[in-house]
Amino acid sequence: MSERVMPGRTDGLITLGAADALWVDVTADSSVPTALGAFTRSPAHARVGYVLLGGHVVTTVRASGGQWSVPEAEVRRAAAELNAVRMDRQDLVRVGPFRGAPRQECDENTQLRWRRRITGGLRELGGGRERAARREVGRPSHLAGIDWRQILVEQTRDATQRTWWLPRAVVRLLDAAEHAETQWLHAARSRQASAAATEPPSRPRQARDADGRHTTSPEGPTASPRPYNAELEGQLYSTLSRKPGTSRRVAGWVCAVCRTTPAAVLDHCHEHGYVRAPVCQSCNTQERPDHLYSNDIRVANRYTRLFHTDADHWLRHWHRCPGCRARTTLPLPHLAAWTAHTACRSLRPTHRAPGGRELCGVLRVSWTGSQNAPRSCLLTVAVDFCPSGEHRVLARVPYREAAERFRLWLAETAPAVAAAAGPDRLDGLPAQVRPVIVDTSGEGLALF
């Protein structure tokens, strides 16, 4: 990492302009693209006492002469953390648009709100050609020092509806930045309240800058998120979500799936209504199938992680729901996706390609009936977008057969999860299966 002398350095502090140049210089080899303006352009707010760089909070200081500066060592530290991130451009998470404004469980004073900022930026840009033109002539746009426009992916469905996606590693970085900012603001308010309570009446008030904000900032680390240890197991989401302070309590845990990112939402089983665990936005999105309609989903390549490479982690997470654990099954959309991706894998045809043979088209699975009436529920696995123009049905699997296949596969893939499942393992479940709970928080999230 570069150690050249920075202009404007005083006692380890550098000006915001010098910090901008340093940030781009020391992250030049990062897989995550960065942009100028991390300290001087919105949504950076140097005068409130901090700036976000990746998932790191860098404090700002008003040096002699009234000029705002930042510690050079903190900028380099944030750059080192960003340089260590490995980004897979094929592992994408949808970031919009959704019906209505995206709901966020964050404090109202949080400045970043990156999903809202991206959605607003995409609306301003309009059509694809206009966006491309502005990208070339306009200034780089950043969120926490990351140039998100360089890695934004646009996908079009049915030649009418456009959707936008970001690499999962970047989504996790921005979630971590939003969480770090929330914790910083909570610490700032606590320190200010404590100072106000102990300050004598005759003592002059704390100095403020021209905008009326305090110029001092809290120092020292904020409380780190703690591991989740099944504290919410067996509780109903419909009850817990209405309790005051739930969102703040969730933010105090680390994601129960990846165990690296602060939790942001409370994941729950929409089929039985029980809480699973607090998870980050990235993991919460990863388990959702692509293009989910009332009874039809696309089966994407990322199911390789859910049912193969990271299967043990996800099976443990899904079976945190007492209903799924007692019945040794998965919610209907999960079970349908597993049936198409795993149980019917050998049925998927291939075509000759320059490098050998490649899988035919895109898998799709749909169902008729309901898991509440297993005798009448039927899963249909088909192939869409076949290169030769064919659209073939691979299999029709009754729900009960799919559930039995899953139980056998679970015992082979995750014996510990299978051993903890079954009707004799849990008491107090409702006698009748709960109906599917429709989730209206965003497009494509129903039944899941």
N, C-alpha and C positions, 0 to 999 in steps of 0.2 A: 504494500500500500504506500502511496506517495507520502513523503515526509518533507516536501519542499516548504520553504518559509512562505507563509501566507502574508499578503499585504494587509495592513491595518490590524496587525496582531498586537494586543496589549494585555500582558499578564494572562496569557492563555485564552483571551477573548478575541474574536474576529468579527468584523462588521457583517451585516446581513448580506451585502453584495458579495463579499469574499466567501461567506458560507455557501451561497448559491453556487459559485464557481467550484469550491472544494467538493461539494456534494456530487456534482456531475463528474468531476475528475476522479474521485475515489470509487465511484460506482460504474465506471465506464465498462468494466468487464462483467458486470452483473447480468444474470439471465433475465432479471426484471428491469425493464427500461425506466430510467428516471428522467426528470425534466428540470430545466431552469425555472426559477421562481418558487422553489420550495419554501423560501423564507419571506418572499416579498409579494407574492400573488395569492389571491384567494384560492382556497380557503385557509391560507396561513394567516395567523393573527399574532404577530410578534408582540404587540403591545399588551396583550392579556397575560403575558408571562411564559408562554411556551409555543413550540412549533412541533408538529408531528412529522417524523421521518420514518417511513415504513411502519412498524409496530412500536416505535420508540418515541418517547416524549423528550424533547430537548428544551431546557429552560432558557429563557431570554433574560438579558441583564441590561439595564440602562447604565451605560458606562459614562465616564466623565465627558462633559460637553453635551449631554443629553442624547447621544447616539446609541441606538439599540444594537446589542451584540449578543453572540452566543459562544459558549465554550467550544473551542476547536476539538477538544478531546471527545466531547459528546457527539459531535457530527461524525467523527471518524468511527466511534463505537457503533452508531446507528448504521453507517455504511458497511461495517464489517458484518453486522447481523443480516443486512439485506443481501450482501454478496454470498452469504452461506445458503440462501434460499435457492432451491432447485425447482424450476418451473417447467411443467409439461404443458405445452401449448395445445395438446389434444384432449387434455382432461379439463373440460369446460363446465361452468356453472351458469345457468341462466340468471341474468340480472334485470331483465325487463323486456318489454313492458308487461305489467300485470293489470288486471282490472282494478281501478281505484289506486289510491296512493299506497305504497308499501308500508305495512305496519312495522314499527320498530319499537322494541322494548328497551329504550334508552332514556336517559334523563333529558328533560326538555332543554337544558342549557348546553347539551353537547353540540359542538360546532360542526363536526364532520358530516354525519348523516350521509355517507357516501352513496348509498343507493338512491336517495332523493336527488343528490347532485348529478349523478349520471343520468337518471331519468329526465331531469330538467334539461341537461345539456343535449340529450338526444332529441328532445322535442324542439329545441331551438335550431338544431342543425337541419331538420327537415329531411329531404330526400337524400339518396345515396350519392348522387353526383355533387350535390351542394356540400355534403359532408366531406367528400374527397377534396373538393376545391378548398374548403376552409382549412382542412388539415395541412395542406401544402403552404398556404399563405398566412395562416393564423399563428398565434403564439402557442407553444406547447401547453397542454392542460394537465394539471397534476392533482392527485389526491394523496396526501401524506408523502409528497415528493415522488410519487410514481406516475409516469406518463401513461394513463390508462387508455388513451385513444390509440396508441400504437399496438395494443394487444386486444382491443375490442373486436369481437367476431360477430358478424351479422349473418343470420340464417333466415331464409324465407320459406314459408310453408304455404302450399296451395297458391303460390304466385301472388298472394295478397297480404298475408300477415307476416311482418318482420319481427324477429326476436333478436336480442343481443346477449352475448355471452362473454365471460372473462375466465381465464385460467383459474383453477381452484386454488393454487398457491397464492395468487394475488387476492382472491376473495378472503382467504384466511388472514393475509397481511392487513387488509383494510378493516376486517372485523377486529383484529387485535389492536389496531390504531384507535378505532372507535371506543373499544373497552378501556384502553390506557388513558384516553382523554377523559372519559367519564370518571375514572378513578382519580385522576389529577384534579378535576374540578371539585369532586367531593372533598378531597384533602384540602384544597384551597379554601372552600367555604368553612370547613371545620376549624382551620387555623385562624381564619378571620373572626369567626364567632368566639373562639377561645380568647383571642387577643382583645376583642371588644369587652368580654366579660371581666377580664383581669386588669384592664387599663384604668388608671385613676381618672376621675372626671376632669381634673385640671390639666391632664396631659393632652397635648395637641393630637389631633387625629392623624392617622397615617397619611403620608404624602400621596397625592394622586396626580396622574398625568393630565394632559390636555383633554382627553376623552372622558375624564371623571372616573377612570378605573384605577385600582391600586397598582402601584408600580412594583411592589415586592411580590415574590412568588414563593410558594412552599418548597421546602427542600426536604430531601430524604425520601426513601422509597415508600410507595403506597402498599397496602396489604395485597399479598399475592393470592390469586384464586387457589382454593384448596381442592383436593381430589374428591370426587363424588363417591360416597359409600352407602348407597341405597337408602338415604334418609327419607326419600319420598315414595318408597316402594309400597304398592297397594293402594295409593290414594287416587281418587278420581280427579281427572283434569277439570271437569266442569265445576267442581267445588274449589279446588286449589287455585285455579286461575282467577277467581273472584276475590281472593283474600288480598288485602292491602299489603304492599311491600314484596309481593311474589317476584316481580321482575328484578328487584334489587337483590333478593336472595339468590335467584338463579345466577346473576352475574358474579356471585362470590365463588362459584364452582368452576373447575376446569371441565372442558367437554368430556363427557363420559365415554365417547367413542375414540377420538384421536388422541385424547389426553395431553394435548399440547397447546390448544387454543382456549381462551376464556369462553365459557358458555354464554349464549345469548338468548336462547329460546328453550321452552320446556316441551320436549318431544313427548307425544302420547299416542296411544293406539286408538285410531279413529273407529275401529270396529268394536272394541270393548270398552273404551272410554278411560282406561287406566293410564297413569303417568308412566313413561318409560324412564327418562332421565333428562337432565339438562345437557344440551348439546350446542355446538357452535353453528353458525348459519351455514357453513360449508357442509358439514356432515348432515345437517337437517335437509339440505337440498340434494345431497348425493343419493339418498335412499328413495327419492321420489322418481317414479318412472317418467320418461319423456312423453309429452303429448297425451296425457291422461284425460279421457273423456268419461262419460258415465259408465262405460263398460268396455273400453278399448284402449290399449296402450302400445307404444312402440318399445321394443326391447333393445336398448343401446349397449354399446361395447363396455360401458362402465359397470355392467352387471358382472363382469369378470372379477372386479374387486369385491362386490357384495357376496357373490356365491363361490368364489375360488380363492384368490390371494388373501383377502381379509375376511373370509367367511366366518371364522370363529368369533371375531370381534362383533360382527353384525348380528350373528345368531344369538349371542349372549345379550346384545342390546335389545333385539326384538322380543326375546323371551323375558325381558324385565316386565312385560305386561302379564299379569296373572292369568288373564283369559287365554292368551296364546300359549302360555306355558302349561296350563292345565289340560288344554286340548291338543297339545303337541302339534301345533300348526302355525301358520302365519296368516295375517289379514289377507283377504281375497286378492287384492292387487299384487301383493308380494308373492303369494302362492302361484298366481297366474304367470308372473314374470319368471319365477323359478322353473315352472313347468316348461315354458318356452325355451329358456336359456340353457337349462341343465338337463332336464329329463328328455327333451326332444332334440338335443344337440346333434345326435347321430343321424337324425332324419333330414337335416338341412342340406339341400343339394349344393354342389359347387359347379363352377364354370372354369374353362381353360382361360388362363391369363398369361401375359408375357413372362412373368416370374414363376409360373406353375399353375396352381389352381386356387381360386378364391371363392369364398362363401357367396352364395346367391343372395342378392337383394338385402332387404331389411326385415327382421322378424317382427311380427305383430301378433298379439294375443288378445282375444276378446272373450266375453262370457255372456251366457244367458242365464237367467234365474239369479238366485242369491245363495250365499253361504248359509242363510237361515233355513233354507229348504234344500239340503244337499242332494236329495234324490233328483231334483229337477235342474240342478246347476251343471252347466256344461262349458268347458274351456275349449276354444278353437284356436289352434296355432297355425298361422299362415305366413307366407313370404310375399312381401310387396317389393316393387321396384326391381323386378328380376331383369337382368341385362338382356335376356332373350325375349322379353315381353310377356313372360308367363306370370301368372299370379296363382300360386298353388296352395292348397290346404295341406299342411303336413300331418296334422293329427287333431282328433277330437277326443278330449279326455274328460270323463265325468269327474266332478269335484271330489267324490269319495276316493276314487282311484288316485287322483293327484295328491290328496292329503296322505294316503297310505305310502305312496312313493316318497313323499317328503320325509315321513317318519323314518323310513329305512335309510334314506340318504343322510338324515341328521345323525342317526346312530353311528354311521361310518365316518362322517366328516367332523362332528363335534360331540364325541361320546359324553363329555362332562355336561354339555347342555341337554342332551337327550336324557341322561340319567336324572336330571333335576326336573324333567317334565312328566306330565301324566296326571290324570284326575285324582290319584291318591296322594299327590304332593301338595295340594293346596285346598283349604277349606274356605267357606264364606263366599264363594262365587255365586253370582245370580243364577237361578235355576234356568232362566231363559236367556239365550244369547241376545246381547244388546244390539239394536239396529245400527246400521252404519251411520256415523255422524258426518254430515256434510260440512266441509271446511270451506268457508267463503273468503278466506283471507287473501286469496290471489288466484289468478287463472291457472287451471290445471292442478289444483290441489285437493279436489274432492275425493272422498273415499280413502284418503291416505294420511 
